[in-house]
């Protein structure tokens, strides 16, 4: 059976995945004095001040659905059993300029089709949960808030 796609962990993004494995949602920020701007995806240099100094700031894990799509038929064979599922873009509540891609599920280990697609709405509040997905990768998924 084909496996679901997993992210490729690179040097810049490795801390994101390490924090996710601990159940923490963190975002890279510039650590240069006078800057401090958040950035995602992670990268070695601040796009605002060009500093190479960085730190990882904790986020609340809360956000809202900024956009979503229901891919069906699935583009890849491994996803066929879970179609139609959702793919969402979540705008973080404490950093609206940061948007993460993931899936809304009914629980951390639930399948991608575990939430009725009719429940998804732009602006719906969500919170992060974490799902171990493979060696060195814990995915950030999203639960609908009530």
N, C-alpha and C positions, 0 to 999 in steps of 0.2 A: 504494500500500500504506500502511496506517496505521502510524504509528510507535509504539514503546513509550513509555510515559509517562516523563518526566524530571522531577526535582524542580524546584521554583521556587526560585531563589536570591534570598533577601531580605537586607537589610542585616545583620541579626543573624547569619545563618548563612553569609554570604559567606566568612569566614575558614575555616570547615570545608571548603568546596569548594576553596578555594585551596590548603590543605594537602593535600587528597586528590589534587589535580592534580600535586603534587610527590611523591606516594607516601607521605604521612605521615597517620597517624590521630591527630587531636588533638581534645580536648574542652575546651569553655569552662569556666573556673573563676573564682570570685570572687577578685579581687585585693585585697580590703579586708583590712587587718591584723586578724588574729584570726579570719578566716573561712576563705577558701580552698576552699570547697566546690565540687565539680564540679557542672555542670548540663547537661542535654541534654533537650530541644532548646535551642539557644542562645536567649538572650533578653537584653534590655538591663539588667534589674535582677535582683539575687540574690534568690531567694525566701526565703532564710534571714535575711539581715541588711539587705536592701533597698539595698545599695550598687550604684552604677552602674559600679564599677571591675571590669574583667575581663581575663583573659589566656587563652591557649590552651596547654594542657599536652599534651605528647606521651604517647601510649598505646603499649603494646607491640604492639597489633594482634592479640592473642590473646584468645580468649573461649570460650564454650561455648553451644551451642544451648539457649536458654531455652524456646522454643516454635517450632512451625512448622505450616504448612498446605500442602496440595497443591490449589491451585484447579483444578478441572476440572468442568464445562467452563469455559473462561476467561470472565471477566467482560467483557473488551474484545476486539474482533476482532483487534487486532494481536498478541495473545498466543496465538491459536489454534494456530499452527504449532509452538509450543513446549510445548503442554499435553500431559500434566500436568507442571507445573514446581513449584518450591517457593518459598515465601516464609518467611523465618525471622526470629526475634527472637533476637539474640545479646547475651548478658550479657558485658560486658568483664571479662577476668581481673583487671586491675589497678584496676578501678572497678566492682564488681558492681552498684552502684546505677544504672549507666548501661547502657541497652539500645538497640541499634541494629537497624533493620530492613534486610533485604537478601535475597540469594539465595545458596545454596550452589551452586558451579559447579566444574567440573573444571580450569579455568584462567581467568585474568583476562578473556579475550575469548571464552570459551566460551558457548554458548547456555544459556538458563535451564534447559533439560531435560537438561543434560550429566551430571548425577549421578543415579544410580538412586535413586528415592525410598525404596526399602527400606533404604538406607544411613543415612538420617537418623534420629537418636535424640535425645531430650531429654538434655542433658548432654554430647553429643558435642563434643570439642574442635575448634575452628576457628581459622583465622588469616585476617587481612584481606589482600586483594589489591585492586588498583585498575584500573578499566576506563574509559578515556575514552569518554564516551557522547554528547557533543554540545558545542557551544560553551559553555565555562565550567563544564562538569559532568563530573567524573570520579566514577563510582560506586564505593562500597565494596562489594565482594563477598566471599564467604567460601569458603575451601578447607577440606575436612575434614582434620584432622591424623591421623596414624597412631598 
